[in-house]
Amino acid sequence: MLQTTSHAQTYKRSNRVLRRSYALCPVAPPFGLEGAVLPFGPPGSFGQSPAVRGKRSERVMAATRTASRACEIFTTLEYGPAPESHACALAWLDTQDRHLGHYVNGQWLKPEHRSSVPCQDPITGENLASCLQAQSEDVAAAVEAARASLENWSTQPGAIRAQHLTRLAKAIQKHQRLLWTLESLVTGRAVREVRDRDVPLAQQLLQYHAVQAHTQEEALAGWEPMGVIGLILSPTFPFLDMMWRICPALAVGCTVVVLVPPASPTPLLLAQLAGELGPFPGILNVISGPASLGPVLAAQPGVQKVAFCGAIKEGRALRRTLAGWVPELGLALGAESLLLLTEVADVDSAVEGIVDAAWSDRSPGGLRLLIQEAVWDETMRRLQERMGRLRCGHGLDGAVDMGARGAAARDLAQRYVSEAQSQGAQVFQAGSEPSDSPFFLPTLVSDLPPASPCTQAEVPWPLVVASPFRTAKEALAVANGTPRGGSASVWSERLGQALELAYGLQVGTVWINAHGLRDPAVPTGGCKESGSSWHGGQDGLYEYLRPSGTPAWIPCLSKTLNYDAFGLAPPSTLPAGPETGPAPPYGLFVGGRFQAPGARSSRPIRDSQGSLQGYVAEGGAKDIRGAVEAAHQAAPGWMSQSPAARAALLWALAAALQRREPNLVSRLERHGVELKVAKAEVELSVKRLRAWGARVQAQGCALQVAELRGPVLRLREPLGVLAIVCPDEWPLLAFVSLLAPALAHGNTVVLVPSGACPIPALEVCQEMATLLPAGLVNVVTGDRDHLTRCLALHQDIQALWYFGSAQGSQFVEWASAGNLKPVWVNRGCPRAWDQEAEGAGPELERRAARTKALWLPMGD
Amino acid sequence: MHDKGITTAAVCVYPARVCDAVRALKAAGCDIPVASVATGFPAAQTHLKTRLEEIRLAVEDGATEIDVVINRTLVLTGQWKALYDEIRQFRKACGEAHLKTILATGELGSLTNVYKASMIAMMAGSDFIKTSTGKETVNATFPVAIVMLRAIRDFFWKTGNKVGFKPAGGIRSAKDSLVWLSLIKEELGDEWMKPELFRIGASTLLADIERQIYHHVTGRYAAYHDLPMS
């Protein structure tokens, strides 16, 4: 009885009804305009002959003559058709003679002797056009164009780039009908979503990023554009996903080559709109071709980053293939979302959220739905009732909720449903469709056994898989018990509970009492296997920036690197004589104390003259396992520490280092470092700890206001267990410079110190044993390649920083595909740890934590 | 269209005009019911006794539908039991006449209050719940309507009784009325799309509907003077 109501969702629902009302209108339906003016070419070039023109008008007229149905609609009150004319989309295709190529350097590229695939209306199967498939030469031509225009584009003042992006936004505004009818026609998505959401958002994205470009010189000083960006889109992602990525890339001064799946005309249209603006034709190039061209694109000289959105499996394969190939790979994988419905939710609003998330043609993926048991029956009833009112139909009908997505998507959904049924699930669909229908009805799957394969698998579009939970703790355990971490919404009218759940969810975006909101200023991304690349907001800009002065990328791919053998076993070491001087601390620093290594063997450490300095423990796979476990145990405690407590601990460590200065200096000296330099290294290390301690306090949460009423919090959350392989150089400073930001951001750490000189790090461990909570920092000495292998292949490490050889970097990238952990590698290039920019710059800050966007709509 | 028997669902007047309206309709030979506002419309700031008497008099004069306004103070101060009792008394005073309860949603403060007030009005025996008097600054809005419609559906699911819905105020164009029709269809379904369960309170809507039909038939937009005054 005491039902409460959340304002934002109620309002959205009313907007949706408003749009649909046209279909009830027997009198004056809002038909599309005939004879839309095309943006391109001379006026006479479309509608080739009067005959063709006449035919086209006839088709539209036929659509408008629904008069005979008017009386019927008055009596039955059924929805009539509310078709949107797609004449202008067809006319645009006609300008290309229904034969689409690629759009490169401001021109259409239609090379001969290429195979082509048909672009079909997914609902009628009608052939709309044929699309050429790119080959390696076409990819090379596109990259060459992007490379040629890079210098001009990236050296323009931000204000000029801003103007150009604004002009593109205007161009989209002027030709939006063409854009939305084309997109809806070829993808089959409901025109309502494309017209009312995607197209306006595309313009907002351009405008937002124009502002970012305008202020780039001041706001992003110290960063430079990466260069040519290769973007690979998979078929399930609409053109908007391209916009989310090209806007920041272009804004900061990169140029882009987009590889779109076969038969996707909308990105080509956008490229044409951009290309015909004039002065910078080569900044956006679109080629269409099979996904297998991805590695070809990545391998082109000059490509500095590859961004990929697609399925998790494809992303993982790409990560392995591209190890050592490109400087950066950004992955945005999977499309599943999660909805958590508590017993104090406004169930009707949450049902609308479910519709938004899975059945509105807004989301490319399916939905996992967690329902608190107390409201399970009520939710199911309301949900099934609502499902009965959803309409599937032609995407260009204004009163349709869901269009069709083609045979591949339908088969994927069908396969999941059949498997779920065989695993004991209940499947509910309102109504039924013949098996040869292009549509797949909204589907609700429940009663899946928790351990069944389908529960673990990604839920495909347009499915909702519901499962119950009892307590908030259980909800979090179930929600986080998946390898994916994209987006989620929490439905609860109790703010405290909602926030607790929102903070506990391991995902990139959380909406409270809403689902699927987007804004250019709000970063969107994920964690775990959903990939760690971001778009939108500041985070989206940094994806295409690198610190100024980063050395040019030299391909360091080692084709002979045997991944199966790299670092497989540490070389055996033999006793090398007695230690001279004071013995260093012995053992692996794991779980807060020095422990004997599992292998029970040691490795000698020699000083610069080659005489034996001491023995350190030889760590191995089991020691890494133990260290990771210890780090996980310490993680919840450290994460929940206040920033002030973290800062205090870092400062205490700094003071301890200062006390130990003579000791550390002499250790460094024995390693061949000059006294003056050694002193400076220790002093700088102390300074670094203090500086990161101070920056902990300043982290805070940026508050942004987006389209909705209410704030969006940009949280910076710890990555979890962070593994760090320190470089050989600067044995103390590099160790501290990497450790301090990791701790400051709330991570727990497993660390491999300098291989040549691990002893200063072990000295610091002696201090940490008394100062830090057990397990917060774990230091494992031993063979670097072997330890790197163990860390990179470990599935429960959330991120890995590797500073070592080029081969090691390549291996780390390859092995990270296992759990798709974000990695940071140096490819054998030394880093100036004593310089502020490289040793303590904002790059470290960015990499040491992950972002979470938390949407908090207001209203009662 | 003439043979379709399309009329308004009722003629709604102030209490003092009920007699006139009944007489006029009788003279015209049509059986459209006469509805009367009552209970100190539109502010409801009179004594309960007066408000009840007003209902009785209107019914005596021949009104077969009574639109009452709830006491907003009771909602804003959370006196739900008192609100229920008042509407029960209105119900009794109506006798055979239909009771339409105006919630004056523009002045209830929150959507949660709208939901609670809707529920109480239905529990106390209203045949219709109505958004507003048309005299508040905020009248029938879609978010409020959705909340009321969901309350109607919840009430139906719990009791099996169908209560009607009437938005009022600010609905001036044919296009607006279509949105309202869709809203009912979406939230409550086709069963509610009939005059017994759905009405639009609108004094200026008719002319626009006529103009739209004119356009549909002739392909031209009519000037207001092309159509009879309404």
Interface residues (C-beta under 8 A of the other chain):
Chain A: M1 L2 Q3 T4 T5 H7 T10 Y11 R13 S14 N15 V17 L18 R20 S21 Y22 A23 L24 C25 V27 A28 A67 A70 F74 L77 D348 R381 R389 G859 D860
Chain B: K4 S110 L111 T112 V114 Y115 K116 M119 T141 F142 P143 A145 I146 V147 R150 A151 D154 W157 A174 K175 L178 V179 L181 S182 L183 K185 E186 G189 D190 M193 Q212 I213 H215 H216
